[in-house]
Amino acid sequence: MSAIRVAKTVAILALAASRSPLVRSAIKAAPLLVSEDRKLAAFEATKRAARKAGELTARVVPPNRYF
């Protein structure tokens, strides 16, 4: 399968799933089901990933002299 066909299939499946009432109710209820410890762990993981991405970008992209 070509990459375009795979991307098209994934997009169609995502659109169909997003219209499902079961999926919509699960998305709305998800924040209420997650414990405070899990929220904090997700927040810390996101901060760590953003920091690593910034460090990697600083290594790859040379600094701009005009900023």
C-alpha positions as CSV (number, residue, x, y, z in Angstrom):
1,M,0.0,0.0,0.0
2,S,1.2,3.5,-0.8
3,A,1.7,6.0,2.0
4,I,-1.1,8.1,0.5
5,R,-3.6,5.3,0.7
6,V,-2.6,4.5,4.3
7,A,-2.9,8.1,5.3
8,K,-6.3,8.3,3.6
9,T,-7.5,5.1,5.3
10,V,-6.3,6.4,8.7
11,A,-8.1,9.7,8.2
12,I,-11.3,8.1,7.2
13,L,-11.2,5.8,10.2
14,A,-10.4,8.7,12.6
15,L,-13.3,10.7,11.2
16,A,-15.7,7.7,11.6
17,A,-14.5,7.1,15.1
18,S,-14.9,10.7,16.1
19,R,-18.5,10.7,15.1
20,S,-19.3,7.7,17.3
21,P,-21.4,8.7,20.4
22,L,-19.4,6.1,22.4
23,V,-16.1,7.7,21.5
24,R,-17.4,11.2,22.2
25,S,-18.6,10.3,25.6
26,A,-15.3,8.5,26.4
27,I,-13.4,11.6,25.4
28,K,-15.6,13.8,27.6
29,A,-15.2,11.5,30.6
30,A,-11.5,10.9,30.2
31,P,-10.3,13.8,32.4
32,L,-12.5,12.7,35.2
33,L,-11.1,9.1,35.2
34,V,-7.5,10.1,35.5
35,S,-6.0,10.4,38.9
36,E,-4.1,13.4,40.1
37,D,-0.8,11.4,40.2
38,R,-1.2,10.4,36.6
39,K,-2.0,14.0,35.5
40,L,1.2,15.2,37.3
41,A,3.2,12.4,35.7
42,A,1.9,13.3,32.2
43,F,2.7,16.9,32.8
44,E,6.3,16.1,33.9
45,A,6.7,13.8,30.9
46,T,5.5,16.5,28.6
47,K,7.9,19.1,30.1
48,R,10.8,16.6,29.8
49,A,10.0,15.8,26.1
50,A,9.8,19.6,25.3
51,R,13.1,20.2,27.0
52,K,14.8,17.3,25.1
53,A,13.3,18.6,21.8
54,G,14.7,22.1,22.6
55,E,18.1,20.7,23.3
56,L,18.1,18.7,20.1
57,T,17.0,21.7,18.1
58,A,19.8,23.8,19.7
59,R,22.3,21.2,18.6
60,V,21.0,20.8,15.0
61,V,20.1,24.4,14.2
62,P,22.8,27.0,14.4
63,P,22.0,30.1,16.4
64,N,20.8,33.1,14.5
65,R,23.0,36.2,14.9
66,Y,20.2,38.7,14.5
67,F,17.9,37.5,17.3
